[in-house]
Amino acid sequence: MDGTLLRLSPAPHTDRTAADFRRITAARTAAAKAEAELKAAVRAARANGDSWEAIGAALGTSARTAQERFGL
């Protein structure tokens, strides 16, 4: 055994719950939903005629970065 399982094992606490695991999975799910909503919002903005400059400003980034990330 290379020790991988030992490194992955949580600290041995007899009163541990799965609360941290559930929190991580809930955050991951929320992040995926937020990313999908962001993509939909950018698509809608482009469909309604907003420029990449305006979208970049809303994202706090440059027009080029916004277009590279969300461009079709």
Helices and strands as residue ranges (DSSP letters): H 4-8, H 19-47, H 52-59, H 63-70
